[in-house]
Amino acid sequence: MTQIYDRVALIGLGLIASSMFWAMKRNGVAGHVAGYARSAETRDTARRIGLCDTVCDTAIEAVKDADLVVLAVPVGAMGQVAQEIGPHLKPGATLTDVGSVKKQVIEDVAPHVPDTVHFVPAHPLAGTEHSGPESGFATLFDNRWCLIVPSEGSDQGAVDQLGNYWKALGSHIDVMDPDHHDLVLAVTSHCPHLIAYTMVGVADDLRRVTDSEVIKYSAAGFRDFTRIAASDPTMWRDVFLTNKEATLEILGRFTEELFALQRAIRQGDGELLHDYFTRTRAIRRGIIEAGQDTAAPNFGRSR
């Protein structure tokens, strides 16, 4: 595999950044990878498991001479990190991120990017419910999509190079504008997570169903909710606070649909329910046909 960047800096060493490192090493995408995490414990763990060629004790040290700098911190922290490292970025370097919100991140980060640096936001649509430096693996991005979301005035050469980088990590790529990205992700990721958190919260609040019953008798649907709801709480708090507009729009539509189904159940309208479930089933088939999941039973579960 052709080397895309000579030096890469990963700011934040959780699931996505650690997977990026292992994917870069698997495919020879970068010559040298430096990493930084705010927590000394995380940095120690990274050194112990060989995550990154160099683990630095400051973000400023990590970005020195880097051709690509990746912000892999919660979206609420990106502006502050950009302000810290901005003056130390190498002229001609590309600054990118992996956040699942784009409009707010661009507003927070762009003011701190020097004119000599290319800012090209991005979002790999890959992940698990696990977090931390030991959760990453080289194949996380294989056959997944990474959305490149250029900010106003992004250099086309830098955009193309970042796209080639994500292809080399195993991803398909697409280009999208920030507003549309945030609306799409509110549908495909943000609101499903909020609904999962809510359903698990309902089970926790419903005292007539005991904790032991919830755990022992969890059918597949509830188990899937708990898997999603186990995701990193800091990350998801920031997602909802920074993608407020799109999330509220989709939640409003969800509420309308939920009321319609509630009415159908109350009125015994089996035809409406059957038609609705038939239509939604087709979307699941489309996801499988697109190679973004498998139809195998108990996928993702050990039993």
Secondary structure as GFF3:
##gff-version 3
##sequence-region A 1 303
A	DSSP	beta_strand	5	11	.	.	.	ID=ss1
A	DSSP	alpha_helix	15	27	.	.	.	ID=ss2
A	DSSP	beta_strand	30	36	.	.	.	ID=ss3
A	DSSP	alpha_helix	40	49	.	.	.	ID=ss4
A	DSSP	beta_strand	54	55	.	.	.	ID=ss5
A	DSSP	alpha_helix	59	63	.	.	.	ID=ss6
A	DSSP	beta_strand	68	71	.	.	.	ID=ss7
A	DSSP	three_ten_helix	75	77	.	.	.	ID=ss8
A	DSSP	alpha_helix	78	85	.	.	.	ID=ss9
A	DSSP	three_ten_helix	86	88	.	.	.	ID=ss10
A	DSSP	beta_strand	94	97	.	.	.	ID=ss11
A	DSSP	alpha_helix	103	109	.	.	.	ID=ss12
A	DSSP	three_ten_helix	110	112	.	.	.	ID=ss13
A	DSSP	beta_strand	118	119	.	.	.	ID=ss14
A	DSSP	beta_strand	122	124	.	.	.	ID=ss15
A	DSSP	three_ten_helix	133	135	.	.	.	ID=ss16
A	DSSP	beta_strand	145	148	.	.	.	ID=ss17
A	DSSP	alpha_helix	156	168	.	.	.	ID=ss18
A	DSSP	beta_strand	172	175	.	.	.	ID=ss19
A	DSSP	alpha_helix	178	185	.	.	.	ID=ss20
A	DSSP	pi_helix	186	190	.	.	.	ID=ss21
A	DSSP	alpha_helix	191	205	.	.	.	ID=ss22
A	DSSP	alpha_helix	211	216	.	.	.	ID=ss23
A	DSSP	alpha_helix	220	228	.	.	.	ID=ss24
A	DSSP	alpha_helix	233	242	.	.	.	ID=ss25
A	DSSP	alpha_helix	244	267	.	.	.	ID=ss26
A	DSSP	alpha_helix	270	289	.	.	.	ID=ss27
###
